[in-house]
Structure formats: C-alpha cells, structure tokens
Amino acid sequence: MPDREDIIERINLYGLAMDTQRWDLFDQIFTEDVDADYGATSHWTDRARFKADFGAFHELFDATQHAMTNHLVKVAGDRASSHTYGAWRLIRHAAGDPPVWDGTGYYDDAWRRTAEGWRIAKRVCRVVYWTGNPRVQTPMEEIEFQLDLVSLRDEGRAGRLNFLKAIS
C-alpha cells in the first residue's frame, strides 16, 4: 500500500501544482521524458516544454481549482498504472460573463519508479464534459475554441485506457 499511497499523493500534488502555478512541482510528478497527451493539439514529450507551455497557458486565469477523485492504482514491480477522475474550474474575469469554464474528465497514467520515487511516464488526459464560457480559455479574440470530447466507455472499448490493460 505505500506505493499506492505515494502515487495518489503525487496525483493530488498535480492539482495543487496547477492551482498554485508551481510548475517546479511537475519535477516531483512527471519523468523528464514524459509523454503527456492532453488531446486535440496538446501533446508533449519533454517535461521542460510541458511546464513552460502549461505556465504560459495558465497565466491567463485569475484562479483555477482542480479536484482529483476516484483513484485507481495497480502496481506491478517498478511500473504502475492509475486512473483518476478530474474536475476543474478555470476563472478569467476578462473573458466576460460568466467568467468560468468548468470541465470534467480523466487522467490515465503509466508510472515508473525512479531513484527519486514514482513519476508519471505517460499521461493521457481527456475532457468528457464542459460548460461555461469558452472564451475563458482563449488568449486572443481571433482564436477559435476547439475541444474534442470523449466517452470513457468508447475509449475503453477501443483499448486506449492504460489502466484497463493493467488490470486485465
């Protein structure tokens, strides 16, 4: 259980890192060569670039709140898989009324035990539902808001959930 607890602690640390904009905490969460797939056009294979881009994007917001729930963890030696639901609120008053964008989705993670402890080596994040003002996420008026929504059921059937593979 200590491995499971450490992994869940790092998942929750991700939410805190996001909401405090402490991108240095990503060093305690992700491997240097993390494969972070956030859908659409958001995919990174380098922690430094991931941190820089997340920092630039999240600088827009007056506040954010991320809640990580329903933690499932499967440990197999020095590898692990986890599946977590997430809910997030992004607040940006300059975007107009309402100044919020709420989303829910999931994180399907593959973990590697390193000399520093457990780190996410591969993350797939997908938005399942959103509501609110899409301009909250738009830094410039000419950028069109675009988001691919997914069904967890369809992702599982298609074999794209790492955690389901780990427990099968």
Chimera marker file (.cmm) of the C-alpha trace (Angstrom):
<marker_set name="trace">
<marker id="1" x="0.000" y="0.000" z="0.000" r="1" g="1" b="0" radius="0.5"/>
<marker id="2" x="2.853" y="2.510" z="0.448" r="1" g="1" b="0" radius="0.5"/>
<marker id="3" x="3.404" y="2.611" z="-3.343" r="1" g="1" b="0" radius="0.5"/>
<marker id="4" x="-0.290" y="3.223" z="-3.923" r="1" g="1" b="0" radius="0.5"/>
<marker id="5" x="-0.343" y="5.987" z="-1.320" r="1" g="1" b="0" radius="0.5"/>
<marker id="6" x="2.711" y="7.660" z="-2.859" r="1" g="1" b="0" radius="0.5"/>
<marker id="7" x="1.138" y="7.571" z="-6.323" r="1" g="1" b="0" radius="0.5"/>
<marker id="8" x="-2.140" y="9.047" z="-5.067" r="1" g="1" b="0" radius="0.5"/>
<marker id="9" x="-0.203" y="11.742" z="-3.207" r="1" g="1" b="0" radius="0.5"/>
<marker id="10" x="1.526" y="12.719" z="-6.459" r="1" g="1" b="0" radius="0.5"/>
<marker id="11" x="-1.768" y="12.742" z="-8.370" r="1" g="1" b="0" radius="0.5"/>
<marker id="12" x="-3.172" y="15.144" z="-5.790" r="1" g="1" b="0" radius="0.5"/>
<marker id="13" x="0.041" y="17.177" z="-5.884" r="1" g="1" b="0" radius="0.5"/>
<marker id="14" x="-0.676" y="17.745" z="-9.586" r="1" g="1" b="0" radius="0.5"/>
<marker id="15" x="-3.928" y="19.545" z="-8.672" r="1" g="1" b="0" radius="0.5"/>
<marker id="16" x="-2.067" y="21.724" z="-6.174" r="1" g="1" b="0" radius="0.5"/>
<marker id="17" x="0.706" y="22.457" z="-8.696" r="1" g="1" b="0" radius="0.5"/>
<marker id="18" x="-1.920" y="23.574" z="-11.211" r="1" g="1" b="0" radius="0.5"/>
<marker id="19" x="-3.826" y="25.804" z="-8.809" r="1" g="1" b="0" radius="0.5"/>
<marker id="20" x="-0.741" y="27.449" z="-7.275" r="1" g="1" b="0" radius="0.5"/>
<marker id="21" x="1.043" y="27.621" z="-10.645" r="1" g="1" b="0" radius="0.5"/>
<marker id="22" x="4.067" y="25.956" z="-9.082" r="1" g="1" b="0" radius="0.5"/>
<marker id="23" x="5.365" y="24.327" z="-12.249" r="1" g="1" b="0" radius="0.5"/>
<marker id="24" x="8.536" y="23.236" z="-10.414" r="1" g="1" b="0" radius="0.5"/>
<marker id="25" x="6.323" y="20.661" z="-8.659" r="1" g="1" b="0" radius="0.5"/>
<marker id="26" x="5.982" y="18.871" z="-12.004" r="1" g="1" b="0" radius="0.5"/>
<marker id="27" x="9.531" y="17.613" z="-11.312" r="1" g="1" b="0" radius="0.5"/>
<marker id="28" x="8.054" y="15.576" z="-8.432" r="1" g="1" b="0" radius="0.5"/>
<marker id="29" x="5.198" y="14.262" z="-10.592" r="1" g="1" b="0" radius="0.5"/>
<marker id="30" x="6.482" y="13.578" z="-14.128" r="1" g="1" b="0" radius="0.5"/>
<marker id="31" x="9.560" y="11.948" z="-15.660" r="1" g="1" b="0" radius="0.5"/>
<marker id="32" x="11.841" y="14.204" z="-17.717" r="1" g="1" b="0" radius="0.5"/>
<marker id="33" x="10.768" y="12.376" z="-20.885" r="1" g="1" b="0" radius="0.5"/>
<marker id="34" x="7.060" y="12.313" z="-20.016" r="1" g="1" b="0" radius="0.5"/>
<marker id="35" x="4.650" y="11.585" z="-22.842" r="1" g="1" b="0" radius="0.5"/>
<marker id="36" x="1.764" y="13.908" z="-21.933" r="1" g="1" b="0" radius="0.5"/>
<marker id="37" x="-1.235" y="13.685" z="-24.265" r="1" g="1" b="0" radius="0.5"/>
<marker id="38" x="-3.978" y="16.197" z="-23.456" r="1" g="1" b="0" radius="0.5"/>
<marker id="39" x="-5.856" y="15.689" z="-26.722" r="1" g="1" b="0" radius="0.5"/>
<marker id="40" x="-6.526" y="17.829" z="-29.772" r="1" g="1" b="0" radius="0.5"/>
<marker id="41" x="-3.253" y="19.701" z="-30.364" r="1" g="1" b="0" radius="0.5"/>
<marker id="42" x="-1.806" y="19.389" z="-26.858" r="1" g="1" b="0" radius="0.5"/>
<marker id="43" x="0.900" y="16.725" z="-26.690" r="1" g="1" b="0" radius="0.5"/>
<marker id="44" x="4.329" y="16.936" z="-25.056" r="1" g="1" b="0" radius="0.5"/>
<marker id="45" x="7.287" y="14.549" z="-24.819" r="1" g="1" b="0" radius="0.5"/>
<marker id="46" x="9.518" y="16.742" z="-22.668" r="1" g="1" b="0" radius="0.5"/>
<marker id="47" x="8.794" y="17.864" z="-19.098" r="1" g="1" b="0" radius="0.5"/>
<marker id="48" x="10.553" y="21.217" z="-19.512" r="1" g="1" b="0" radius="0.5"/>
<marker id="49" x="8.420" y="22.150" z="-22.539" r="1" g="1" b="0" radius="0.5"/>
<marker id="50" x="5.295" y="20.797" z="-20.802" r="1" g="1" b="0" radius="0.5"/>
<marker id="51" x="5.961" y="23.021" z="-17.774" r="1" g="1" b="0" radius="0.5"/>
<marker id="52" x="6.676" y="26.097" z="-19.911" r="1" g="1" b="0" radius="0.5"/>
<marker id="53" x="3.556" y="25.687" z="-22.049" r="1" g="1" b="0" radius="0.5"/>
<marker id="54" x="1.294" y="24.970" z="-19.065" r="1" g="1" b="0" radius="0.5"/>
<marker id="55" x="2.716" y="28.008" z="-17.300" r="1" g="1" b="0" radius="0.5"/>
<marker id="56" x="2.059" y="30.270" z="-20.283" r="1" g="1" b="0" radius="0.5"/>
<marker id="57" x="-1.478" y="28.943" z="-20.786" r="1" g="1" b="0" radius="0.5"/>
<marker id="58" x="-2.490" y="29.102" z="-17.113" r="1" g="1" b="0" radius="0.5"/>
<marker id="59" x="-1.093" y="32.621" z="-16.705" r="1" g="1" b="0" radius="0.5"/>
<marker id="60" x="-4.371" y="33.820" z="-18.298" r="1" g="1" b="0" radius="0.5"/>
<marker id="61" x="-6.512" y="32.760" z="-15.372" r="1" g="1" b="0" radius="0.5"/>
<marker id="62" x="-7.398" y="34.736" z="-12.280" r="1" g="1" b="0" radius="0.5"/>
<marker id="63" x="-7.804" y="31.426" z="-10.430" r="1" g="1" b="0" radius="0.5"/>
<marker id="64" x="-8.200" y="27.696" z="-11.050" r="1" g="1" b="0" radius="0.5"/>
<marker id="65" x="-9.368" y="24.769" z="-8.971" r="1" g="1" b="0" radius="0.5"/>
<marker id="66" x="-8.612" y="21.131" z="-9.742" r="1" g="1" b="0" radius="0.5"/>
<marker id="67" x="-10.176" y="18.213" z="-7.846" r="1" g="1" b="0" radius="0.5"/>
<marker id="68" x="-8.737" y="14.724" z="-8.325" r="1" g="1" b="0" radius="0.5"/>
<marker id="69" x="-11.033" y="11.819" z="-7.366" r="1" g="1" b="0" radius="0.5"/>
<marker id="70" x="-11.819" y="8.109" z="-7.766" r="1" g="1" b="0" radius="0.5"/>
<marker id="71" x="-8.186" y="6.994" z="-7.644" r="1" g="1" b="0" radius="0.5"/>
<marker id="72" x="-7.499" y="3.521" z="-9.024" r="1" g="1" b="0" radius="0.5"/>
<marker id="73" x="-3.916" y="2.256" z="-8.831" r="1" g="1" b="0" radius="0.5"/>
<marker id="74" x="-2.313" y="-1.020" z="-9.945" r="1" g="1" b="0" radius="0.5"/>
<marker id="75" x="1.362" y="-1.548" z="-9.055" r="1" g="1" b="0" radius="0.5"/>
<marker id="76" x="3.490" y="-4.164" z="-10.830" r="1" g="1" b="0" radius="0.5"/>
<marker id="77" x="7.097" y="-4.007" z="-9.637" r="1" g="1" b="0" radius="0.5"/>
<marker id="78" x="8.703" y="-0.767" z="-10.796" r="1" g="1" b="0" radius="0.5"/>
<marker id="79" x="5.764" y="0.097" z="-13.053" r="1" g="1" b="0" radius="0.5"/>
<marker id="80" x="2.253" y="1.150" z="-12.174" r="1" g="1" b="0" radius="0.5"/>
<marker id="81" x="-0.949" y="2.294" z="-13.795" r="1" g="1" b="0" radius="0.5"/>
<marker id="82" x="-3.542" y="4.673" z="-12.416" r="1" g="1" b="0" radius="0.5"/>
<marker id="83" x="-6.867" y="6.084" z="-13.471" r="1" g="1" b="0" radius="0.5"/>
<marker id="84" x="-8.241" y="9.258" z="-11.896" r="1" g="1" b="0" radius="0.5"/>
<marker id="85" x="-11.269" y="11.436" z="-12.498" r="1" g="1" b="0" radius="0.5"/>
<marker id="86" x="-10.699" y="15.162" z="-12.507" r="1" g="1" b="0" radius="0.5"/>
<marker id="87" x="-12.863" y="18.235" z="-12.311" r="1" g="1" b="0" radius="0.5"/>
<marker id="88" x="-11.539" y="21.715" z="-12.878" r="1" g="1" b="0" radius="0.5"/>
<marker id="89" x="-12.772" y="25.276" z="-12.839" r="1" g="1" b="0" radius="0.5"/>
<marker id="90" x="-10.931" y="27.977" z="-14.743" r="1" g="1" b="0" radius="0.5"/>
<marker id="91" x="-11.752" y="31.591" z="-13.859" r="1" g="1" b="0" radius="0.5"/>
<marker id="92" x="-10.907" y="34.600" z="-16.018" r="1" g="1" b="0" radius="0.5"/>
<marker id="93" x="-12.899" y="37.760" z="-15.432" r="1" g="1" b="0" radius="0.5"/>
<marker id="94" x="-11.629" y="39.434" z="-18.640" r="1" g="1" b="0" radius="0.5"/>
<marker id="95" x="-13.452" y="36.764" z="-20.673" r="1" g="1" b="0" radius="0.5"/>
<marker id="96" x="-16.868" y="38.231" z="-19.844" r="1" g="1" b="0" radius="0.5"/>
<marker id="97" x="-19.970" y="36.757" z="-18.284" r="1" g="1" b="0" radius="0.5"/>
<marker id="98" x="-19.785" y="34.128" z="-16.968" r="1" g="1" b="0" radius="0.5"/>
<marker id="99" x="-16.084" y="34.294" z="-16.114" r="1" g="1" b="0" radius="0.5"/>
<marker id="100" x="-15.798" y="30.492" z="-15.653" r="1" g="1" b="0" radius="0.5"/>
<marker id="101" x="-15.179" y="27.377" z="-17.687" r="1" g="1" b="0" radius="0.5"/>
<marker id="102" x="-15.826" y="24.077" z="-15.891" r="1" g="1" b="0" radius="0.5"/>
<marker id="103" x="-14.655" y="20.733" z="-17.161" r="1" g="1" b="0" radius="0.5"/>
<marker id="104" x="-14.561" y="17.116" z="-16.105" r="1" g="1" b="0" radius="0.5"/>
<marker id="105" x="-12.553" y="14.261" z="-17.472" r="1" g="1" b="0" radius="0.5"/>
<marker id="106" x="-9.974" y="11.660" z="-16.618" r="1" g="1" b="0" radius="0.5"/>
<marker id="107" x="-6.256" y="11.012" z="-16.364" r="1" g="1" b="0" radius="0.5"/>
<marker id="108" x="-4.982" y="7.584" z="-17.442" r="1" g="1" b="0" radius="0.5"/>
<marker id="109" x="-1.361" y="7.360" z="-16.283" r="1" g="1" b="0" radius="0.5"/>
<marker id="110" x="1.565" y="4.958" z="-16.653" r="1" g="1" b="0" radius="0.5"/>
<marker id="111" x="4.089" y="5.299" z="-13.815" r="1" g="1" b="0" radius="0.5"/>
<marker id="112" x="7.766" y="4.461" z="-13.473" r="1" g="1" b="0" radius="0.5"/>
<marker id="113" x="9.652" y="4.068" z="-10.197" r="1" g="1" b="0" radius="0.5"/>
<marker id="114" x="12.761" y="6.269" z="-10.373" r="1" g="1" b="0" radius="0.5"/>
<marker id="115" x="15.578" y="6.974" z="-7.936" r="1" g="1" b="0" radius="0.5"/>
<marker id="116" x="13.510" y="9.968" z="-6.775" r="1" g="1" b="0" radius="0.5"/>
<marker id="117" x="10.284" y="7.950" z="-6.399" r="1" g="1" b="0" radius="0.5"/>
<marker id="118" x="7.212" y="7.353" z="-8.538" r="1" g="1" b="0" radius="0.5"/>
<marker id="119" x="6.824" y="9.558" z="-11.612" r="1" g="1" b="0" radius="0.5"/>
<marker id="120" x="4.272" y="9.657" z="-14.429" r="1" g="1" b="0" radius="0.5"/>
<marker id="121" x="5.978" y="8.473" z="-17.634" r="1" g="1" b="0" radius="0.5"/>
<marker id="122" x="2.855" y="8.637" z="-19.808" r="1" g="1" b="0" radius="0.5"/>
<marker id="123" x="-0.328" y="10.604" z="-19.242" r="1" g="1" b="0" radius="0.5"/>
<marker id="124" x="-3.492" y="10.657" z="-21.296" r="1" g="1" b="0" radius="0.5"/>
<marker id="125" x="-5.946" y="13.354" z="-20.210" r="1" g="1" b="0" radius="0.5"/>
<marker id="126" x="-9.349" y="13.618" z="-21.827" r="1" g="1" b="0" radius="0.5"/>
<marker id="127" x="-12.242" y="16.016" z="-21.283" r="1" g="1" b="0" radius="0.5"/>
<marker id="128" x="-15.591" y="14.243" z="-21.016" r="1" g="1" b="0" radius="0.5"/>
<marker id="129" x="-17.794" y="17.275" z="-20.328" r="1" g="1" b="0" radius="0.5"/>
<marker id="130" x="-17.506" y="21.047" z="-20.138" r="1" g="1" b="0" radius="0.5"/>
<marker id="131" x="-19.768" y="24.010" z="-19.566" r="1" g="1" b="0" radius="0.5"/>
<marker id="132" x="-19.367" y="27.735" z="-19.224" r="1" g="1" b="0" radius="0.5"/>
<marker id="133" x="-17.710" y="30.430" z="-21.271" r="1" g="1" b="0" radius="0.5"/>
<marker id="134" x="-15.218" y="29.044" z="-23.831" r="1" g="1" b="0" radius="0.5"/>
<marker id="135" x="-13.553" y="32.480" z="-24.063" r="1" g="1" b="0" radius="0.5"/>
<marker id="136" x="-12.089" y="31.858" z="-20.596" r="1" g="1" b="0" radius="0.5"/>
<marker id="137" x="-9.505" y="29.637" z="-22.322" r="1" g="1" b="0" radius="0.5"/>
<marker id="138" x="-8.938" y="31.889" z="-25.328" r="1" g="1" b="0" radius="0.5"/>
<marker id="139" x="-5.963" y="34.234" z="-25.015" r="1" g="1" b="0" radius="0.5"/>
<marker id="140" x="-6.821" y="36.217" z="-28.171" r="1" g="1" b="0" radius="0.5"/>
<marker id="141" x="-10.186" y="37.009" z="-29.719" r="1" g="1" b="0" radius="0.5"/>
<marker id="142" x="-9.243" y="35.548" z="-33.112" r="1" g="1" b="0" radius="0.5"/>
<marker id="143" x="-8.526" y="32.075" z="-31.712" r="1" g="1" b="0" radius="0.5"/>
<marker id="144" x="-11.424" y="29.668" z="-32.059" r="1" g="1" b="0" radius="0.5"/>
<marker id="145" x="-12.255" y="27.476" z="-29.084" r="1" g="1" b="0" radius="0.5"/>
<marker id="146" x="-11.867" y="23.809" z="-30.031" r="1" g="1" b="0" radius="0.5"/>
<marker id="147" x="-12.118" y="20.737" z="-27.843" r="1" g="1" b="0" radius="0.5"/>
<marker id="148" x="-12.569" y="17.040" z="-28.551" r="1" g="1" b="0" radius="0.5"/>
<marker id="149" x="-14.901" y="15.366" z="-26.055" r="1" g="1" b="0" radius="0.5"/>
<marker id="150" x="-14.597" y="11.645" z="-25.401" r="1" g="1" b="0" radius="0.5"/>
<marker id="151" x="-16.642" y="8.871" z="-23.859" r="1" g="1" b="0" radius="0.5"/>
<marker id="152" x="-14.848" y="6.730" z="-21.303" r="1" g="1" b="0" radius="0.5"/>
<marker id="153" x="-16.908" y="3.774" z="-22.488" r="1" g="1" b="0" radius="0.5"/>
<marker id="154" x="-15.704" y="4.231" z="-26.080" r="1" g="1" b="0" radius="0.5"/>
<marker id="155" x="-12.073" y="4.739" z="-25.019" r="1" g="1" b="0" radius="0.5"/>
<marker id="156" x="-12.202" y="1.507" z="-23.000" r="1" g="1" b="0" radius="0.5"/>
<marker id="157" x="-13.758" y="-0.476" z="-25.835" r="1" g="1" b="0" radius="0.5"/>
<marker id="158" x="-11.113" y="0.845" z="-28.220" r="1" g="1" b="0" radius="0.5"/>
<marker id="159" x="-8.334" y="-0.364" z="-25.907" r="1" g="1" b="0" radius="0.5"/>
<marker id="160" x="-6.944" y="3.112" z="-25.275" r="1" g="1" b="0" radius="0.5"/>
<marker id="161" x="-7.044" y="3.029" z="-21.436" r="1" g="1" b="0" radius="0.5"/>
<marker id="162" x="-3.721" y="2.022" z="-19.939" r="1" g="1" b="0" radius="0.5"/>
<marker id="163" x="-5.279" y="1.221" z="-16.546" r="1" g="1" b="0" radius="0.5"/>
<marker id="164" x="-7.778" y="-1.257" z="-18.025" r="1" g="1" b="0" radius="0.5"/>
<marker id="165" x="-4.905" y="-3.023" z="-19.777" r="1" g="1" b="0" radius="0.5"/>
<marker id="166" x="-3.006" y="-3.195" z="-16.478" r="1" g="1" b="0" radius="0.5"/>
<marker id="167" x="-5.847" y="-4.896" z="-14.606" r="1" g="1" b="0" radius="0.5"/>
<marker id="168" x="-6.913" y="-7.256" z="-17.405" r="1" g="1" b="0" radius="0.5"/>
<link id1="1" id2="2" r="1" g="1" b="0" radius="0.2"/>
<link id1="2" id2="3" r="1" g="1" b="0" radius="0.2"/>
<link id1="3" id2="4" r="1" g="1" b="0" radius="0.2"/>
<link id1="4" id2="5" r="1" g="1" b="0" radius="0.2"/>
<link id1="5" id2="6" r="1" g="1" b="0" radius="0.2"/>
<link id1="6" id2="7" r="1" g="1" b="0" radius="0.2"/>
<link id1="7" id2="8" r="1" g="1" b="0" radius="0.2"/>
<link id1="8" id2="9" r="1" g="1" b="0" radius="0.2"/>
<link id1="9" id2="10" r="1" g="1" b="0" radius="0.2"/>
<link id1="10" id2="11" r="1" g="1" b="0" radius="0.2"/>
<link id1="11" id2="12" r="1" g="1" b="0" radius="0.2"/>
<link id1="12" id2="13" r="1" g="1" b="0" radius="0.2"/>
<link id1="13" id2="14" r="1" g="1" b="0" radius="0.2"/>
<link id1="14" id2="15" r="1" g="1" b="0" radius="0.2"/>
<link id1="15" id2="16" r="1" g="1" b="0" radius="0.2"/>
<link id1="16" id2="17" r="1" g="1" b="0" radius="0.2"/>
<link id1="17" id2="18" r="1" g="1" b="0" radius="0.2"/>
<link id1="18" id2="19" r="1" g="1" b="0" radius="0.2"/>
<link id1="19" id2="20" r="1" g="1" b="0" radius="0.2"/>
<link id1="20" id2="21" r="1" g="1" b="0" radius="0.2"/>
<link id1="21" id2="22" r="1" g="1" b="0" radius="0.2"/>
<link id1="22" id2="23" r="1" g="1" b="0" radius="0.2"/>
<link id1="23" id2="24" r="1" g="1" b="0" radius="0.2"/>
<link id1="24" id2="25" r="1" g="1" b="0" radius="0.2"/>
<link id1="25" id2="26" r="1" g="1" b="0" radius="0.2"/>
<link id1="26" id2="27" r="1" g="1" b="0" radius="0.2"/>
<link id1="27" id2="28" r="1" g="1" b="0" radius="0.2"/>
<link id1="28" id2="29" r="1" g="1" b="0" radius="0.2"/>
<link id1="29" id2="30" r="1" g="1" b="0" radius="0.2"/>
<link id1="30" id2="31" r="1" g="1" b="0" radius="0.2"/>
<link id1="31" id2="32" r="1" g="1" b="0" radius="0.2"/>
<link id1="32" id2="33" r="1" g="1" b="0" radius="0.2"/>
<link id1="33" id2="34" r="1" g="1" b="0" radius="0.2"/>
<link id1="34" id2="35" r="1" g="1" b="0" radius="0.2"/>
<link id1="35" id2="36" r="1" g="1" b="0" radius="0.2"/>
<link id1="36" id2="37" r="1" g="1" b="0" radius="0.2"/>
<link id1="37" id2="38" r="1" g="1" b="0" radius="0.2"/>
<link id1="38" id2="39" r="1" g="1" b="0" radius="0.2"/>
<link id1="39" id2="40" r="1" g="1" b="0" radius="0.2"/>
<link id1="40" id2="41" r="1" g="1" b="0" radius="0.2"/>
<link id1="41" id2="42" r="1" g="1" b="0" radius="0.2"/>
<link id1="42" id2="43" r="1" g="1" b="0" radius="0.2"/>
<link id1="43" id2="44" r="1" g="1" b="0" radius="0.2"/>
<link id1="44" id2="45" r="1" g="1" b="0" radius="0.2"/>
<link id1="45" id2="46" r="1" g="1" b="0" radius="0.2"/>
<link id1="46" id2="47" r="1" g="1" b="0" radius="0.2"/>
<link id1="47" id2="48" r="1" g="1" b="0" radius="0.2"/>
<link id1="48" id2="49" r="1" g="1" b="0" radius="0.2"/>
<link id1="49" id2="50" r="1" g="1" b="0" radius="0.2"/>
<link id1="50" id2="51" r="1" g="1" b="0" radius="0.2"/>
<link id1="51" id2="52" r="1" g="1" b="0" radius="0.2"/>
<link id1="52" id2="53" r="1" g="1" b="0" radius="0.2"/>
<link id1="53" id2="54" r="1" g="1" b="0" radius="0.2"/>
<link id1="54" id2="55" r="1" g="1" b="0" radius="0.2"/>
<link id1="55" id2="56" r="1" g="1" b="0" radius="0.2"/>
<link id1="56" id2="57" r="1" g="1" b="0" radius="0.2"/>
<link id1="57" id2="58" r="1" g="1" b="0" radius="0.2"/>
<link id1="58" id2="59" r="1" g="1" b="0" radius="0.2"/>
<link id1="59" id2="60" r="1" g="1" b="0" radius="0.2"/>
<link id1="60" id2="61" r="1" g="1" b="0" radius="0.2"/>
<link id1="61" id2="62" r="1" g="1" b="0" radius="0.2"/>
<link id1="62" id2="63" r="1" g="1" b="0" radius="0.2"/>
<link id1="63" id2="64" r="1" g="1" b="0" radius="0.2"/>
<link id1="64" id2="65" r="1" g="1" b="0" radius="0.2"/>
<link id1="65" id2="66" r="1" g="1" b="0" radius="0.2"/>
<link id1="66" id2="67" r="1" g="1" b="0" radius="0.2"/>
<link id1="67" id2="68" r="1" g="1" b="0" radius="0.2"/>
<link id1="68" id2="69" r="1" g="1" b="0" radius="0.2"/>
<link id1="69" id2="70" r="1" g="1" b="0" radius="0.2"/>
<link id1="70" id2="71" r="1" g="1" b="0" radius="0.2"/>
<link id1="71" id2="72" r="1" g="1" b="0" radius="0.2"/>
<link id1="72" id2="73" r="1" g="1" b="0" radius="0.2"/>
<link id1="73" id2="74" r="1" g="1" b="0" radius="0.2"/>
<link id1="74" id2="75" r="1" g="1" b="0" radius="0.2"/>
<link id1="75" id2="76" r="1" g="1" b="0" radius="0.2"/>
<link id1="76" id2="77" r="1" g="1" b="0" radius="0.2"/>
<link id1="77" id2="78" r="1" g="1" b="0" radius="0.2"/>
<link id1="78" id2="79" r="1" g="1" b="0" radius="0.2"/>
<link id1="79" id2="80" r="1" g="1" b="0" radius="0.2"/>
<link id1="80" id2="81" r="1" g="1" b="0" radius="0.2"/>
<link id1="81" id2="82" r="1" g="1" b="0" radius="0.2"/>
<link id1="82" id2="83" r="1" g="1" b="0" radius="0.2"/>
<link id1="83" id2="84" r="1" g="1" b="0" radius="0.2"/>
<link id1="84" id2="85" r="1" g="1" b="0" radius="0.2"/>
<link id1="85" id2="86" r="1" g="1" b="0" radius="0.2"/>
<link id1="86" id2="87" r="1" g="1" b="0" radius="0.2"/>
<link id1="87" id2="88" r="1" g="1" b="0" radius="0.2"/>
<link id1="88" id2="89" r="1" g="1" b="0" radius="0.2"/>
<link id1="89" id2="90" r="1" g="1" b="0" radius="0.2"/>
<link id1="90" id2="91" r="1" g="1" b="0" radius="0.2"/>
<link id1="91" id2="92" r="1" g="1" b="0" radius="0.2"/>
<link id1="92" id2="93" r="1" g="1" b="0" radius="0.2"/>
<link id1="93" id2="94" r="1" g="1" b="0" radius="0.2"/>
<link id1="94" id2="95" r="1" g="1" b="0" radius="0.2"/>
<link id1="95" id2="96" r="1" g="1" b="0" radius="0.2"/>
<link id1="96" id2="97" r="1" g="1" b="0" radius="0.2"/>
<link id1="97" id2="98" r="1" g="1" b="0" radius="0.2"/>
<link id1="98" id2="99" r="1" g="1" b="0" radius="0.2"/>
<link id1="99" id2="100" r="1" g="1" b="0" radius="0.2"/>
<link id1="100" id2="101" r="1" g="1" b="0" radius="0.2"/>
<link id1="101" id2="102" r="1" g="1" b="0" radius="0.2"/>
<link id1="102" id2="103" r="1" g="1" b="0" radius="0.2"/>
<link id1="103" id2="104" r="1" g="1" b="0" radius="0.2"/>
<link id1="104" id2="105" r="1" g="1" b="0" radius="0.2"/>
<link id1="105" id2="106" r="1" g="1" b="0" radius="0.2"/>
<link id1="106" id2="107" r="1" g="1" b="0" radius="0.2"/>
<link id1="107" id2="108" r="1" g="1" b="0" radius="0.2"/>
<link id1="108" id2="109" r="1" g="1" b="0" radius="0.2"/>
<link id1="109" id2="110" r="1" g="1" b="0" radius="0.2"/>
<link id1="110" id2="111" r="1" g="1" b="0" radius="0.2"/>
<link id1="111" id2="112" r="1" g="1" b="0" radius="0.2"/>
<link id1="112" id2="113" r="1" g="1" b="0" radius="0.2"/>
<link id1="113" id2="114" r="1" g="1" b="0" radius="0.2"/>
<link id1="114" id2="115" r="1" g="1" b="0" radius="0.2"/>
<link id1="115" id2="116" r="1" g="1" b="0" radius="0.2"/>
<link id1="116" id2="117" r="1" g="1" b="0" radius="0.2"/>
<link id1="117" id2="118" r="1" g="1" b="0" radius="0.2"/>
<link id1="118" id2="119" r="1" g="1" b="0" radius="0.2"/>
<link id1="119" id2="120" r="1" g="1" b="0" radius="0.2"/>
<link id1="120" id2="121" r="1" g="1" b="0" radius="0.2"/>
<link id1="121" id2="122" r="1" g="1" b="0" radius="0.2"/>
<link id1="122" id2="123" r="1" g="1" b="0" radius="0.2"/>
<link id1="123" id2="124" r="1" g="1" b="0" radius="0.2"/>
<link id1="124" id2="125" r="1" g="1" b="0" radius="0.2"/>
<link id1="125" id2="126" r="1" g="1" b="0" radius="0.2"/>
<link id1="126" id2="127" r="1" g="1" b="0" radius="0.2"/>
<link id1="127" id2="128" r="1" g="1" b="0" radius="0.2"/>
<link id1="128" id2="129" r="1" g="1" b="0" radius="0.2"/>
<link id1="129" id2="130" r="1" g="1" b="0" radius="0.2"/>
<link id1="130" id2="131" r="1" g="1" b="0" radius="0.2"/>
<link id1="131" id2="132" r="1" g="1" b="0" radius="0.2"/>
<link id1="132" id2="133" r="1" g="1" b="0" radius="0.2"/>
<link id1="133" id2="134" r="1" g="1" b="0" radius="0.2"/>
<link id1="134" id2="135" r="1" g="1" b="0" radius="0.2"/>
<link id1="135" id2="136" r="1" g="1" b="0" radius="0.2"/>
<link id1="136" id2="137" r="1" g="1" b="0" radius="0.2"/>
<link id1="137" id2="138" r="1" g="1" b="0" radius="0.2"/>
<link id1="138" id2="139" r="1" g="1" b="0" radius="0.2"/>
<link id1="139" id2="140" r="1" g="1" b="0" radius="0.2"/>
<link id1="140" id2="141" r="1" g="1" b="0" radius="0.2"/>
<link id1="141" id2="142" r="1" g="1" b="0" radius="0.2"/>
<link id1="142" id2="143" r="1" g="1" b="0" radius="0.2"/>
<link id1="143" id2="144" r="1" g="1" b="0" radius="0.2"/>
<link id1="144" id2="145" r="1" g="1" b="0" radius="0.2"/>
<link id1="145" id2="146" r="1" g="1" b="0" radius="0.2"/>
<link id1="146" id2="147" r="1" g="1" b="0" radius="0.2"/>
<link id1="147" id2="148" r="1" g="1" b="0" radius="0.2"/>
<link id1="148" id2="149" r="1" g="1" b="0" radius="0.2"/>
<link id1="149" id2="150" r="1" g="1" b="0" radius="0.2"/>
<link id1="150" id2="151" r="1" g="1" b="0" radius="0.2"/>
<link id1="151" id2="152" r="1" g="1" b="0" radius="0.2"/>
<link id1="152" id2="153" r="1" g="1" b="0" radius="0.2"/>
<link id1="153" id2="154" r="1" g="1" b="0" radius="0.2"/>
<link id1="154" id2="155" r="1" g="1" b="0" radius="0.2"/>
<link id1="155" id2="156" r="1" g="1" b="0" radius="0.2"/>
<link id1="156" id2="157" r="1" g="1" b="0" radius="0.2"/>
<link id1="157" id2="158" r="1" g="1" b="0" radius="0.2"/>
<link id1="158" id2="159" r="1" g="1" b="0" radius="0.2"/>
<link id1="159" id2="160" r="1" g="1" b="0" radius="0.2"/>
<link id1="160" id2="161" r="1" g="1" b="0" radius="0.2"/>
<link id1="161" id2="162" r="1" g="1" b="0" radius="0.2"/>
<link id1="162" id2="163" r="1" g="1" b="0" radius="0.2"/>
<link id1="163" id2="164" r="1" g="1" b="0" radius="0.2"/>
<link id1="164" id2="165" r="1" g="1" b="0" radius="0.2"/>
<link id1="165" id2="166" r="1" g="1" b="0" radius="0.2"/>
<link id1="166" id2="167" r="1" g="1" b="0" radius="0.2"/>
<link id1="167" id2="168" r="1" g="1" b="0" radius="0.2"/>
</marker_set>
